[in-house]
């Protein structure tokens, strides 16, 4: 959305314009609320997986270090398996999901860094994902994510690109 001002004659149109600007800010994390970026991803019934899997969308949700590591790992996976995208993300565990009981909680905040926990039920099991958030140029972005098992998005993306072994 462009930030051009247009003088509008009706108050209804002004309200619509204000809502559109607010939606853009929430989607890109451009608010003072560190949870805004997570609220944009974790929508029911289907999370916004393109936040991670779409190369054009990713920088709106994730820090540069995550984006660059994801691009590196995507290139590795393409060379080895001719796959265009990674087959994992740290939004929900597994490929099957049915989210319910969604709760997004701010755990800590200090200056330009914050941590949040996303809890939900899926496929009969309870899950938690802890997200490290960083404010970059006025936008809150995800700087890492970890499942309760301790698996970290950044660590997964930072693994060496090793050739596939024959089955």
C-alpha positions as CSV (number, residue, x, y, z in Angstrom):
1,X,0.0,0.0,0.0
2,X,1.3,3.4,-0.9
3,X,1.3,6.2,1.7
4,X,-0.2,8.9,-0.6
5,X,-2.9,11.1,1.0
6,X,-6.2,11.5,-0.7
7,X,-8.8,13.9,0.6
8,X,-12.0,12.0,1.0
9,X,-15.5,13.5,1.3
10,X,-17.2,10.9,3.4
11,X,-16.3,9.8,6.9
12,X,-17.0,6.1,5.9
13,X,-14.2,6.3,3.3
14,X,-11.8,7.8,5.9
15,X,-12.5,4.9,8.3
16,X,-11.8,2.4,5.5
17,X,-8.5,4.1,4.7
18,X,-7.5,4.1,8.4
19,X,-8.3,0.4,8.7
20,X,-6.2,-0.4,5.6
21,X,-3.2,1.4,7.0
22,X,-3.6,-0.4,10.3
23,X,-3.7,-3.7,8.6
24,X,-0.5,-3.1,6.7
25,X,1.3,-2.0,9.9
26,X,0.1,-5.1,11.8
27,X,1.2,-7.4,8.9
28,X,4.7,-6.0,8.8
29,X,5.2,-5.7,12.5
30,X,5.3,-1.9,12.3
31,X,3.6,-1.2,15.6
32,X,4.8,-0.9,19.1
33,X,3.3,-4.4,19.8
34,X,5.9,-7.1,19.4
35,X,3.1,-9.7,19.1
36,X,1.6,-8.0,16.0
37,X,3.9,-10.0,13.7
38,X,2.9,-13.3,15.4
39,X,-0.8,-12.4,15.3
40,X,-0.5,-12.0,11.5
41,X,1.0,-15.5,11.1
42,X,-1.1,-17.4,13.6
43,X,-4.6,-16.9,12.3
44,X,-7.3,-19.7,12.6
45,X,-8.0,-22.0,11.1
46,X,-4.9,-21.8,8.8
47,X,-1.6,-20.1,9.8
48,X,-0.1,-17.9,7.2
49,X,2.7,-20.2,6.1
50,X,3.8,-17.9,3.3
51,X,5.3,-15.7,6.0
52,X,8.2,-18.2,6.0
53,X,7.9,-20.1,2.7
54,X,7.4,-17.1,0.3
55,X,10.7,-15.4,-0.4
56,X,9.1,-12.1,-1.0
57,X,6.9,-12.3,2.2
58,X,9.6,-13.6,4.5
59,X,11.5,-10.3,5.0
60,X,8.2,-8.8,6.3
61,X,8.1,-11.3,9.1
62,X,11.7,-12.5,9.7
63,X,15.0,-10.8,10.3
64,X,17.7,-10.6,7.6
65,X,19.8,-13.3,9.3
66,X,16.8,-15.8,9.1
67,X,16.0,-14.8,5.6
68,X,19.6,-15.1,4.4
69,X,20.0,-18.5,6.0
70,X,16.7,-19.7,4.6
71,X,17.8,-18.6,1.1
72,X,21.1,-20.5,1.6
73,X,19.3,-23.7,2.7
74,X,16.7,-23.4,-0.1
75,X,19.6,-23.3,-2.6
76,X,21.1,-26.4,-1.0
77,X,17.8,-28.3,-1.1
78,X,17.3,-27.3,-4.7
79,X,20.7,-28.5,-5.7
80,X,20.2,-31.8,-3.9
81,X,16.5,-32.6,-4.5
82,X,15.2,-30.0,-7.0
83,X,12.8,-28.8,-4.4
84,X,11.8,-25.1,-4.6
85,X,11.0,-24.7,-0.9
86,X,12.0,-26.1,2.4
87,X,9.7,-28.8,3.7
88,X,9.7,-27.5,7.2
89,X,9.0,-24.3,9.2
90,X,8.8,-23.4,12.8
91,X,5.2,-22.2,12.7
92,X,3.6,-25.5,13.5
93,X,5.3,-28.9,14.0
94,X,4.6,-31.5,11.3
95,X,2.7,-31.2,8.0
96,X,-0.8,-32.0,9.4
97,X,-2.4,-29.5,11.7
98,X,-5.7,-28.5,13.1
99,X,-5.1,-25.5,15.3
100,X,-7.3,-24.7,18.3
101,X,-6.9,-23.1,21.7
102,X,-4.5,-20.5,20.3
103,X,-2.8,-18.3,22.8
104,X,0.0,-15.7,22.1
105,X,1.8,-14.4,25.1
106,X,4.5,-11.8,25.6
107,X,7.2,-13.4,27.8
108,X,9.7,-10.6,28.0
109,X,10.6,-7.3,26.4
110,X,13.7,-5.2,26.8
111,X,14.4,-2.4,24.4
112,X,14.5,-3.7,20.8
113,X,14.2,-7.4,21.8
114,X,11.3,-9.4,23.0
115,X,10.2,-13.1,23.5
116,X,6.8,-14.5,22.9
117,X,5.3,-17.9,23.4
118,X,2.6,-19.3,21.1
119,X,0.6,-22.2,22.5
120,X,-2.0,-24.2,20.6
121,X,-3.5,-27.6,20.3
122,X,-3.2,-29.5,17.0
123,X,-4.1,-33.1,16.1
124,X,-4.9,-33.9,19.7
125,X,-1.6,-32.6,21.2
126,X,-0.6,-29.4,22.9
127,X,2.3,-27.4,21.4
128,X,4.4,-24.4,22.3
129,X,6.7,-22.3,20.0
130,X,8.9,-19.7,21.6
131,X,9.7,-16.8,19.2
132,X,12.6,-14.4,19.7
133,X,11.6,-11.0,18.3
134,X,13.8,-8.1,17.3
135,X,12.7,-4.6,16.4
136,X,14.4,-3.6,13.1
137,X,13.8,-0.1,11.6
138,X,10.6,0.2,13.5
139,X,9.2,-3.3,12.7
140,X,9.1,-6.3,15.0
141,X,10.5,-9.3,13.2
142,X,11.1,-12.9,14.2
143,X,14.8,-13.5,14.9
144,X,14.5,-17.2,15.9
145,X,11.9,-19.8,16.8
146,X,12.1,-22.9,19.0
147,X,9.9,-25.8,19.7
148,X,9.6,-27.1,23.3
149,X,12.0,-29.9,22.2
150,X,14.7,-27.3,21.8
151,X,14.9,-27.4,18.0
152,X,15.7,-23.9,16.8
153,X,14.9,-22.4,13.4
154,X,18.2,-20.6,13.1
155,X,20.2,-23.7,14.1
156,X,18.3,-25.8,11.5
157,X,18.9,-23.2,8.8
158,X,22.6,-22.9,9.8
159,X,23.4,-26.6,9.3
160,X,26.0,-27.4,6.6
161,X,24.7,-28.2,3.2
162,X,25.7,-31.9,2.9
163,X,25.2,-34.0,-0.1
164,X,22.2,-36.4,0.0
165,X,23.2,-40.0,0.7
166,X,21.9,-42.7,-1.6
167,X,19.1,-44.7,-0.1
